Amino acid sequence: MGKIIETRIDNFAGGIVNDSRNRRVNVARVISNFNAIRNSRKLTPYRSTEQGNSDEQTDRQRNFCIARSTATAYSVYGIGIVDGDSTLAEFRFKAITQGSANDLDDAAWTETANYQQSGVDRQVEYNLFAYYPRMALTYFFNNGNQRGIWKYDPSGSVAMAIEGGAAATFAVSQTVVTQGMVHSLDDVFYVAYMDSNSGGVKILKNNAGTWTSPWTNAINGYFPLSICEYGTFLAIAIAPISGVGNSKVVLWDRVSASWNEIIDWGDGQLTILEVVDGELIGISQKGGSKTSFSIGEGGSTNPTSNTSKILRDRIIFRQYIGSRSVKQFLEIESDVSLIGGGAGTTQLPIAKQIANNRLHFLMLIELNGAVRDGIWSIGRNEAGEWSLINDYTTQSAALTTGSGLLYSFIIVGDFALIAYQGGGAFQVSKTAEGATYTTNSTYETKRFITGGSGVKKNLIGTTVETEFLPTAGQVVLAYRVDQNTAWTTIDTYTTDNGISFSSVAGLPKDYKEIEFQILSTGGAEITALSFQEEITDKRPY
């Protein structure tokens, strides 16, 4: 008998890694619809997804924000289009409550007075949709007739209108704007923009209703994608219009007539920039579909080409470490080659949100043999490591077979809403209200090469441990060896109140590498996976 080795995994907070043979025990190739961070010692399923807007095809919502609807209440607002006119903005909302009409537990949305834009050829865009509490207004952008920043009163008491003053209106075409934000130190609303005709990045600021453009010069040859608060500074992510060259991060003290510092952020389009756990983090994309500035119905588009000529799409995570120095700490590479095309062409929209001290964002990418989509998050685990998780999925078959686009999302407490297009249909998904766990929560391990890939092994036994299994709980364990692409089921466990199951029958023999998949439904929580292997050492020497 050969040497027997047991492997045990009871910490899952290392997150998703690109290296399928990574030596860290707590990492995986896929963690989807599981919370692996709240308690690093177990995988807790997120509730299933259901329809989030009963009129989603009519409303065509593309972006969300939280705004004050009354003197004492806030609501979730969605920006979409007026039915029958794809150029005009429309706003609907649902309350941040449960148990009443038009709130988080149902698919209904309602409207205020003055909720529809009027006019001709407004060409509403969706990148900018943000609330400015100081003015009790939300702002959005028109890229057609009356081009510029528009305001919508979420209480409905004031008619929709374009903002006054030259700083907030644009007389030229193809203007690109970012999402807006309010800096906590001055309570001023900021948005970055670029006039594609002149090719320069500038800043707009709204100080209690007065719009100004404080920079005397533009940063030419670039367009903006993301802005965030960085200490006393405003940080702006910009990328070259040509699509060739490195992205940059601009730091501005909010006072000077020009920017203060420009940091080289490396290759790839820097699409998302935000402070996470006190660190400035950027997420860049190489290859794939650039959906960041193409979510309108006929307005502006991304200034860069849709794809970079690389073999595989890549998503790159970098951290600013000071003195104009940036360090890459994670890279995820798609399974799909752009040369041959593929269903899983990568998407990374500009949508972002900090929740539970983690940066959440949207991504679609083919990973470990399947297309993964929805809301992802990056943040530090309890050991201080950066960990990536695919938290919520749309559960759209059209998206995962290459027919659709991710648009935007919002997380409200334990509810997540995602706006997307699947198979030509505009849709909104929402976390179910009740304890509904009908969709698979998925955990796929890295490849285990016990003793090295040069020696062969036999799998002797496997054990999966769980919290007390709910009545509807089910756990399916499967394996995949060597070059095989299909998963083979080992066992299915459904014992009420059970806490573990072991399997010894039908296990693979004479393999070199092995990986495991766990599928959970019915609310089953996973606390550990262990397995024993016999090294048979069938080398020719």
MOVEN-V617609 format. One record per backbone hydrogen bond with DSSP energy under -0.5 kcal/mol. NH is the residue of the N-H (numbers start at 1). CO is the residue of the C=O. Records with the same first field share a line. If there is no record, write none. Layout:
NH->CO + CO
This chain:
3->535
5->533
7->531
9->529
10->8
12->40
14->26
15->12 + 26
16->388
17->28
20->18
22->19
27->24
28->15
29->444
30->444
32->442
33->390
35->44
36->34
42->39
43->526
44->35 + 42
45->43
46->33
48->436
50->430
52->428
53->428
54->107
56->53
58->55
59->55
60->56
62->79
63->79
65->77
67->75
69->67 + 73
70->73
75->67
76->94
77->65 + 75
78->92
79->63
80->78 + 90
81->59
82->85 + 88
85->82
88->85
90->80
91->115
92->78
93->110
94->76
95->102
96->74
97->95
103->100
104->95 + 97
106->103
110->93
115->112
117->89
124->87
125->141
129->127
130->139
132->137
133->131
135->132
136->132
137->132
138->152
139->130
140->150
141->128
142->148
143->123
144->122
145->121
148->142
149->168
150->140
151->161
152->138
153->158
154->152
156->153
161->151
163->149
168->165
169->166
170->147
176->194
178->192
181->190
183->181 + 188
186->183
187->183
188->183
189->206
190->181
191->204
193->202
194->176
195->200
196->174 + 194
197->173
199->195
200->195
201->219
202->193
204->191
205->212
206->189
207->205 + 210
208->206
210->207
211->209
212->205
214->212
216->257
217->257
219->201
220->218
221->199
222->199 + 219
223->239
225->237
226->237
228->235
230->233
233->230
234->252
235->228
236->250
237->226
238->248
239->223
241->221
243->240
247->266
248->238
249->263
250->236
251->261
252->234
260->251
261->251
263->249
265->247
269->285
270->268
271->269 + 283
272->283
274->281
276->274 + 279
279->276
281->274 + 279
282->318
283->272
284->282 + 316
285->269
286->314
289->346
290->288
291->289
294->291
297->124
310->308
313->336
314->286
315->332
316->284
317->330
318->282
319->327
320->280
321->319 + 325
322->325
325->322
327->319
329->317
330->317
332->315
334->313
335->366
338->311
345->342
347->364
348->289
353->360
355->353 + 358
358->355
359->378
360->353 + 358
361->376
362->351
363->374
364->347
365->372
366->344
367->365 + 370
370->367
372->365
375->392
376->361
377->389
378->359
379->387
381->385
384->381
387->379
389->377
390->31
391->375 + 389
392->375
397->395
400->396
401->398
402->399
403->398
405->421
407->419
408->419
410->417
412->415
415->412
417->410
418->429
419->408
420->427
421->405
422->425
423->403
425->422
427->420
429->418
430->50
431->416
432->48
436->434
437->435
441->520
442->32
443->518
444->30
445->516
446->27
447->20
448->514
449->447
452->449
455->452
457->511
458->534
459->508
460->458 + 532
461->532
462->503
463->530
464->501
465->528
466->499
467->525
469->498
473->470
474->521
475->493
476->519
477->491
478->517
479->488
480->515
482->513
484->481
488->479
489->487
490->477
491->477
493->475
497->469
498->495
501->464
503->462
507->504
511->457
514->448
515->480
517->478
518->443
519->476
520->441
521->474
522->437
524->521
526->43
527->465
528->465
529->9
530->463
531->7
532->461
533->5
534->458
535->3 + 533
536->456 + 534
537->456
539->537
